[in-house]
Amino acid sequence: MADDRQIDDLDARIATARAADDARASGADRRTPAKGYGQGSRVLAELVGVPIGGALLGWVLDRWLRTGHWLLLILLVLSIIVAFRNIYRISKERAE
């Protein structure tokens, strides 16, 4: 008789644990990131990606046109200017 109560208690605890696990897996407990987090990610992508893309494009054009490193330097400076302009625009958006 005592064994039956222990088994019933164990079954109830297992059911409770499964329900909690299902709720966690379905995303009921997850919070969506704030808009400020998304803006920060966009700023980081602009700050890193745009100058790398400009430098890479300048390097490829320099190799293709055999112009030394002039196009690399020009496109790198232009891409940094564009990145900061885009970051300024992102910062003007309202974070909620």
C-alpha positions in Angstrom: 0.0 0.0 0.0 2.8 2.4 0.8 4.4 1.5 -2.5 1.3 2.5 -4.4 1.3 6.0 -2.8 5.0 6.4 -3.7 4.3 5.4 -7.3 1.4 7.8 -7.5 3.5 10.6 -6.0 6.3 9.8 -8.5 3.8 9.8 -11.4 2.5 13.2 -10.3 6.0 14.7 -10.1 6.9 13.3 -13.5 3.7 14.8 -15.0 4.4 18.2 -13.5 8.0 18.1 -14.8 6.8 17.2 -18.3 4.3 20.0 -18.3 6.9 22.5 -17.2 9.3 21.2 -19.9 6.7 21.4 -22.6 5.8 25.0 -21.6 9.5 26.0 -21.7 10.0 24.3 -25.1 7.0 26.0 -26.6 8.4 29.4 -25.9 5.9 30.5 -23.3 8.7 31.6 -21.0 10.8 33.3 -23.7 11.0 37.0 -23.9 11.4 38.8 -27.1 14.5 41.1 -27.3 13.8 44.8 -27.1 14.1 47.1 -30.1 17.2 48.6 -28.6 18.9 45.2 -28.8 18.1 45.0 -32.5 19.4 48.6 -33.1 22.6 47.7 -31.4 23.1 44.7 -33.6 22.4 46.8 -36.7 25.0 49.4 -35.5 27.6 46.7 -35.0 26.9 45.2 -38.4 27.3 48.6 -40.0 30.4 49.4 -38.1 32.1 46.2 -39.0 30.6 45.1 -42.3 30.5 48.2 -44.4 34.3 49.1 -44.0 35.2 45.4 -44.6 33.1 45.4 -47.7 34.5 48.7 -49.0 38.1 47.6 -48.3 37.5 44.2 -50.0 35.9 45.9 -53.1 38.8 48.4 -53.3 41.4 45.6 -53.0 39.7 43.6 -55.8 39.5 46.7 -58.0 43.1 47.5 -57.3 44.2 44.0 -58.3 42.0 44.1 -61.4 43.0 47.6 -62.6 46.6 47.5 -61.2 46.3 50.9 -59.5 48.4 50.2 -56.5 46.4 50.7 -53.3 44.6 53.9 -54.2 41.2 52.4 -54.8 41.4 50.4 -51.5 42.1 53.6 -49.5 39.5 55.7 -51.3 36.7 53.0 -50.9 37.7 52.3 -47.3 37.4 56.0 -46.4 34.1 56.3 -48.3 32.7 53.2 -46.6 33.6 54.5 -43.2 31.8 57.7 -43.9 28.8 55.7 -45.2 28.9 53.5 -42.1 28.8 56.5 -39.7 26.0 58.1 -41.7 24.0 54.9 -41.4 24.7 54.7 -37.7 23.6 58.2 -37.2 20.3 57.4 -39.0 19.8 54.3 -36.8 20.4 56.4 -33.7 17.6 58.8 -34.8 15.1 55.9 -34.7 13.0 55.7 -31.6 13.8 52.7 -29.4 10.9 51.2 -27.5 
